[in-house]
């Protein structure tokens, strides 16, 4: 029975070495790669934000919750990606998201989904404007 632990350890060594090699090959993300990842995250955020702007989601609580969940997830991806980009300011974007989060959180349970749409409309517009500003910071200057 003493051979079993030694045999298992012998099998695990190549897997451990392979894992270390793969982890070491990743390297650090370049500034261009970081910016590309942020642009991609912002594009995904735009899709999620458009979902919240769709009046049809306010006809069903599940649709609303799904759309809000996509915005939250996409927001977290943008913030994560922005952390790798030098000289990018996301304060206006994060503030606008916070205002939207507050607007969604301050809606009472006795309000209809249609009332929710009216209550968060200005916060969505503010977030959309902040998204546009952040996205425009990443566009090459020579493009129209």
VOLUMFI-116667 format. One line per field, with one value per residue (C-alpha): x, y negated, z negated; residue in three letters. Coordinates in nm, 4 decimals. Each point is the difference from the previous one (the first is absolute). Layout:
<recs>
x: X ...
y: Y ...
z: Z ...
residuo: ALA ...
</recs>
This chain:
<recs>
x: 0.0000 0.2962 0.0381 -0.3368 0.0944 0.3296 -0.1727 -0.2603 0.2725 0.1915 -0.3080 -0.0621 0.3508 -0.0361 -0.3394 0.1419 0.2946 -0.2316 -0.2204 0.2957 0.1259 -0.3409 -0.0381 0.3443 -0.0572 -0.2824 0.2157 -0.1230 -0.2706 0.1295 -0.1620 -0.1528 -0.1420 -0.1379 -0.1650 -0.1421 -0.1443 -0.1542 -0.1501 -0.1470 -0.1412 -0.1500 -0.1604 -0.1532 -0.1154 -0.1728 -0.1996 -0.1007 -0.0891 -0.2202 -0.1792 -0.0884 -0.1151 -0.2418 -0.3505 -0.1094 0.2046 -0.2297 -0.2908 0.1389 0.1996 0.2192 0.0939 0.0839 0.2108 0.1858 0.0744 0.1173 0.2180 0.1653 0.0723 0.1550 0.2158 0.1104 0.0774 0.2301 0.1802 0.0536 0.1388 0.2292 0.1275 0.0449 0.2267 0.2606 -0.0075 0.2310 -0.1320 -0.3668 -0.2454 -0.3186 -0.1273 -0.2907 -0.0919 0.0102 -0.1925 -0.2696 -0.0238 -0.0331 -0.2870 -0.1736 0.0565 -0.1499 -0.2967 -0.0697 0.0508 -0.2251 -0.2976 -0.2638 -0.1582 -0.3449 0.1059 -0.0816 0.2716 -0.1287 0.0563 0.3486 0.0673 -0.0834 0.1985 0.3268 -0.0209 0.2189 0.2581 0.0184 0.0504 0.2777 0.1716 -0.0336 0.1652 0.2831 0.0452 0.0295 0.2589 0.2069 -0.0206 0.1033 0.3182 0.1102 -0.0731 0.2979 0.0209 0.0220 -0.3434 -0.3155
y: 0.0000 -0.2364 0.0005 -0.1677 -0.3459 0.0094 0.1014 -0.2770 -0.2541 0.1204 -0.0590 -0.3468 -0.1360 -0.0348 -0.1642 -0.2462 -0.0831 -0.0476 -0.2328 -0.2120 -0.0231 -0.1092 -0.2559 -0.1425 -0.0395 -0.2494 -0.3043 -0.3473 -0.1602 -0.2780 -0.3440 0.0703 0.3301 -0.1676 -0.2718 0.2584 0.1938 -0.3204 -0.0864 0.3495 -0.0307 -0.3381 0.1428 0.2807 -0.2554 -0.1962 0.3097 0.0561 -0.3664 0.0086 0.2901 -0.2244 -0.2716 0.2404 -0.0834 0.3630 0.1138 -0.2012 0.2301 0.2934 0.0108 0.2869 -0.1872 -0.3069 0.1990 0.1718 -0.3318 -0.1597 0.3048 -0.0327 -0.3681 0.0795 0.2786 -0.2123 -0.2930 0.2192 0.1123 -0.3619 -0.0976 0.3029 -0.0740 -0.3718 0.0899 0.1183 -0.3131 -0.2884 -0.3551 0.0933 -0.1712 0.1872 -0.2105 -0.1506 0.3468 0.1572 -0.2934 0.0305 0.3737 -0.0698 -0.2379 0.2657 0.2586 -0.2388 -0.0710 0.3707 0.0636 -0.2865 0.1291 0.1245 0.3384 -0.1546 -0.1729 0.1634 0.0785 -0.2884 -0.2348 0.1467 -0.0926 -0.3620 -0.0031 0.1234 -0.1719 -0.2991 0.2223 0.2163 -0.3072 -0.1245 0.3394 0.0149 -0.3427 0.1053 0.3168 -0.2070 -0.2279 0.2929 0.1787 -0.3148 -0.0211 0.3280 -0.0866 -0.0962 -0.3760 0.0203 0.1581 -0.2106
z: 0.0000 -0.0345 0.3745 0.0588 -0.1372 0.1849 0.3226 -0.0360 -0.0727 0.3051 0.2152 -0.1460 0.0606 0.3809 -0.0441 -0.2506 0.2251 0.2999 -0.2045 -0.1037 0.3570 0.1295 -0.2797 0.0675 0.3724 -0.0414 -0.0526 -0.0765 0.2100 0.2259 -0.0016 0.3423 -0.1212 -0.3119 0.2083 0.2400 -0.2938 -0.1373 0.3390 0.0223 -0.3525 0.0830 0.3135 -0.2056 -0.2552 0.2758 0.0948 -0.3625 -0.0449 0.3105 -0.1632 -0.2934 0.2412 0.1696 -0.1260 0.0456 -0.3016 -0.2249 0.0784 -0.1951 -0.3251 0.1206 0.3180 -0.2052 -0.2469 0.2858 0.1715 -0.3250 -0.0716 0.3416 -0.0641 -0.3386 0.1438 0.2957 -0.2288 -0.2082 0.3161 0.1067 -0.3399 -0.0014 0.3514 -0.0742 -0.2899 0.2519 0.2177 -0.0830 -0.0027 0.0218 -0.2308 -0.0736 -0.2895 0.1949 0.1249 -0.3472 -0.1489 0.2666 -0.0629 -0.3723 0.0717 0.2085 -0.2709 -0.2555 0.2268 0.0446 -0.3719 -0.1086 0.1909 -0.2384 0.0420 0.0432 0.3228 0.3316 0.2496 0.2100 -0.2952 -0.0328 0.3606 -0.0715 -0.3243 0.1534 0.3380 -0.0883 -0.1716 0.3132 0.2166 -0.2284 0.0131 0.3767 0.0292 -0.2326 0.2061 0.3189 -0.1604 -0.1250 0.3335 0.1873 -0.2100 0.1557 0.3625 0.2156 0.0479 0.3805 0.0361 0.0497
residuo: UNK UNK UNK UNK UNK UNK UNK UNK UNK UNK UNK UNK UNK UNK UNK UNK UNK UNK UNK UNK UNK UNK UNK UNK UNK UNK UNK UNK UNK UNK UNK UNK UNK UNK UNK UNK UNK UNK UNK UNK UNK UNK UNK UNK UNK UNK UNK UNK UNK UNK UNK UNK UNK UNK UNK UNK UNK UNK UNK UNK UNK UNK UNK UNK UNK UNK UNK UNK UNK UNK UNK UNK UNK UNK UNK UNK UNK UNK UNK UNK UNK UNK UNK UNK UNK UNK UNK UNK UNK UNK UNK UNK UNK UNK UNK UNK UNK UNK UNK UNK UNK UNK UNK UNK UNK UNK UNK UNK UNK UNK UNK UNK UNK UNK UNK UNK UNK UNK UNK UNK UNK UNK UNK UNK UNK UNK UNK UNK UNK UNK UNK UNK UNK UNK UNK UNK UNK UNK UNK UNK UNK UNK UNK UNK
</recs>
